[in-house]
């Protein structure tokens, strides 16, 4: 049997071992609860298309209760101070490590991301658990020179309750890392993961409940209505959102309609350019493009993926054929098998959406060099598409303009330097970009002119805790994973002290005046 094949009527072993029959509940006020009306929604394994469990669908009343319990817990949480809060982070890190295999497999089952990559995803959480308390420990305010006879200084205050809404593509990593800066700043959290990621977040909830005091981390599950209840809640002034541009626009509108002024940060999509100069080795550039596409992490369903590769004409044909050859070597199959390089798309909808872009690309005149097929031997019900490469892509085509969020690499040729820059910057999104050349003078100049929030030189896709991550244009508002993000979860307060003249009562007493 092909390794991706599953005998009919048998449920795969990892699903039975880790997920089947598991009673997944939301975390509210330190307790594991069902939706107040008992409603659930199905958890689907995208590798097989089979229903493998159920998660609660929260009601408005459940969101209300979660915000209230977070509000009640906030004062005591803030009073713990950075060191007390950091101790909870450390405990959470220990639990994450001890549940690593279970969480990685569940991640793979619910998202379709290969289990090998999900183990790495979980390891990548650890620097964040160490880093945020360190950053918060050394965060200092300012003393600002006043006019004669006074003193101003700043301090930082948490917002209170933060609403955290996340995307589907890294279920455990997002649920584990995205609340952290708000928490270390002294806020409490109500988190709503994306529906496909909900089951993994609820398994992780068990570790949150063990490591943090009741009410500090609350997790409610469900779709747009649950997110909307959080966004429009009077008690949630700070909302942090990771997701798509259309949802972000709805959130901004709905927050305004709530009648309150809210601080909303937005981490959105990308149509990220990778620029390859003719002096660069083709093979290394191809490896960089494949790595940067996150084909073997989340099937290209990544905001930072370099989905537009701009290759100089002198090496264009060589690049395209090498990329296609490398991707044909990929083992595409069941996500929770160790041999798998690339799993299925997260859902039937997402697979159909990406397949639609493949058709559009061909209809608009691009050449599909490889990919876009159901892999031989993979389960028939799974949402698979083999990794695709488009050549002869014109900048006006939809596959060159819109975020596909799937395993599709569009390769565009360029010849002229200014033309290349216009091409790279000629989209509405500006999350990441990369430049590949041995000429570092040139690399810096191109990096300066690329309209993107994060630019790599001769590298791609890697994040480093402490470096601000976020986008320009419609890719969002705000920067994450850095001091800037920590500050975004606090409001600056100034204390302005007037020194009295003549000096105070004590000096008058001792001087006998
Ligand atoms: P999405 O916008 O469909 O959903 C994101 C979250 O918003 C989900 O939890 C969803 O349930 C919730 N939601 C939907 N409608 C809502 C509403 N009206 N009010 C409140 N919440 C609502 O996005 P997705 O499909 O989960 O994720 C894919 C998108 O996320 C892509 O565009 C991708 O680029 C982006 N993304 C960005 C980053 C980043 O760091 N910049 C990271 C990952 C994903």
Boltz pocket constraint, residues with backbone or C-beta under 6 A from the ligand:
constraints:
  - pocket:
      binder: B
      contacts: [[A, 165], [A, 166], [A, 167], [A, 168], [A, 169], [A, 192], [A, 193], [A, 194], [A, 195], [A, 222], [A, 223], [A, 224], [A, 225], [A, 226], [A, 227], [A, 228], [A, 231], [A, 242], [A, 243], [A, 244], [A, 245], [A, 246], [A, 247], [A, 248], [A, 250], [A, 251], [A, 267], [A, 268], [A, 269], [A, 270], [A, 301], [A, 302], [A, 303], [A, 304], [A, 403], [A, 405], [A, 431], [A, 475], [A, 476]]
      max_distance: 6.0
